[in-house]
Amino acid sequence: MANAPTTTVMSTPNSGQTARPIDSLDGSCISNWDKDLRDQEDQEEREGIEGTQDDQDRHVKQDEARPEMNVLAHHAIKHPAHPANTTTTPIFYSSAQWTADGTTILTSSSDHTISSFVLPADLLHPNPAGRTLHPQATTKLPEPSQTLAPAPFFSLGESTSQTFLVGSRDHPLHLYHAFPPDLNSGGPLAQYKLIRHETEQYITPASLVWPSPGTHFICGSANRLDYFDVSRHGSDGPVLTVPTIPSKRHIAKGHGVGIKGTVSALAVSPTDSQSGSLVAAGTRTRWMGLYDLHRADGAVANWQISQPDLPGPAGTASGQGIVQVVWSPCGRYLVINERRASGLLVYDIRGSGKLLAVLTGRLANTQQKLTCDVFQSQDPYHAGGFEVWSGAQDGSVIVWEDVGFKAAEHDPSWAWNAHSSPVCSTILHPSGSVTATCSGGWEHLKDEEQSGAGLRGLHQAQTYKVMEESSLKLWSFHNTNAESDEPI
């Protein structure tokens, strides 16, 4: 097997560093500092004070402290110059993920392809003209896929580790090489059967997670979780199947026990968290479940996201199904990302076990999946908090800082305009020095546009159009108030 292109591996922070416990949170999960600030704001409101000069100066300082974002490299999908004269549907990116060693980005596209981008060795060196990224390899999938999981032991220096898992409709789960030696074949290295034994029909995976150390992976589908052994491929199926509801035949779908619906999001808690590894599973019907597959064959806890539990006006933070769940770096909090939701939900899993905050201010009135990422806070005074980065429908990227220290509604800390189309993925490099954003999407046609499409003689009048801008960008961010110009 040929070796993949080589590059300099970017350094990562010390993984043994532990977050400071949040001792200042009271029973309602509001820190003393936050309570004092709220009391002060209530007092000002009662006295009719709109804001003192000190408050205005403080907001100005916050604006000045926003990092300066610079594009390091990019790759854009080129669309036809005259799309009206072609019947080919334009392509757009749908997701992006870092590999475990931080040297490669895997992207998935609307044309059922997975592309592997290796970061250039001089990425952080100044280059006013910018750099253009090119995929080192592209893998064509047999059918559309909603799931992609890079190997947790991925290393650019070891060819055998450069693999990823995908699940496609009407096919087994496939293991591919990110840099196949023969680009013309690019077939799977292994396959894992996921079938319904009663009908021998393939089950379509809706979520996939491949946690460290990489010996097993977990697949989510309709009303079930499947636990696979990576070494047992071929005719063997999962080594463990966990129904998320006791009975599919019961008219009440488990009689209120378990989580019902398609498991569309999976995440495994950090391995260094205090209470062991938990699997968080979210469904399209807004149910959440926590599982310990090593100790029990059922849910440790489950709940349904209820609108009355959400703060603010009705409907402002409600979504239409969970698309992503992300653990905080310390393993205490769980961020829930829903479709068509303007707010991200933060639950205190290890503490109160209840909803802590809603991260507001994101424009996401779309059926597209807009994923987020988390990073440990670098503020020594807020060592127990973390950051959440998420793309929005309007092409902006929003950042919430000190998550875990504020309850109820949590406004964005800062944002910047990254693209002119929806940002489907926002991912941070393990070192924290580089951010990658991936954009692209579609929108419904207006009535007059649909009529025009029919008049152009298309085989079938489309009800949507692909947005013109779809690209992958790498960003560096500098603290404008810092004495040094080095990346954060």
Number of C-alpha atoms within 10 A of each C-alpha: 10 9 14 18 12 13 15 13 16 17 13 13 9 8 8 7 7 14 16 13 12 17 8 12 18 11 9 12 22 18 19 13 12 15 13 11 12 12 11 11 15 12 12 14 12 8 9 9 10 9 11 10 7 9 11 11 10 12 11 11 12 12 11 13 15 17 19 14 18 16 18 25 22 18 17 18 15 13 16 12 8 7 11 12 10 12 12 9 14 18 20 25 26 24 27 25 23 21 25 19 18 22 21 25 21 22 22 26 20 17 16 18 17 26 21 22 21 22 22 18 13 12 18 16 8 9 12 9 8 13 17 13 18 15 16 15 20 20 22 18 20 13 14 18 21 19 22 22 21 26 23 20 20 23 19 23 16 11 17 14 16 24 22 22 23 23 28 22 16 16 19 21 25 19 22 22 22 27 22 24 14 11 12 10 10 18 17 18 13 17 22 23 18 25 17 10 8 6 7 9 12 17 20 22 27 23 28 26 22 24 20 15 11 14 15 17 20 22 26 27 22 18 20 17 25 20 17 23 17 16 11 16 18 11 9 14 19 21 11 14 16 18 20 28 20 18 15 13 8 10 8 11 17 16 11 10 15 23 29 27 19 25 30 26 28 25 22 22 22 20 16 14 15 11 12 12 17 21 19 24 27 32 28 21 18 24 21 24 23 21 22 17 20 9 8 10 14 17 22 15 15 17 15 15 18 10 13 11 9 21 16 13 8 10 13 15 23 21 23 13 23 26 24 24 26 23 23 24 23 21 23 22 25 23 23 24 26 29 22 21 24 23 26 23 24 26 20 19 17 14 14 13 13 16 22 26 25 25 23 21 20 22 18 22 14 16 15 19 24 27 23 26 20 22 20 21 19 16 12 9 10 18 16 23 26 23 19 24 22 24 32 29 25 17 22 20 23 24 21 20 24 20 24 25 22 22 21 19 18 22 17 16 16 16 17 15 14 23 23 17 22 29 34 25 27 26 25 21 22 19 15 18 18 23 20 22 26 32 30 30 24 18 13 12 15 12 9 8 16 16 14 14 17 13 10 13 10 14 9 9 15 15 14 13 16 18 18 18 19 27 20 25 23 23 20 21 20 18 17 13 12 12 7 10 11 12 15 15
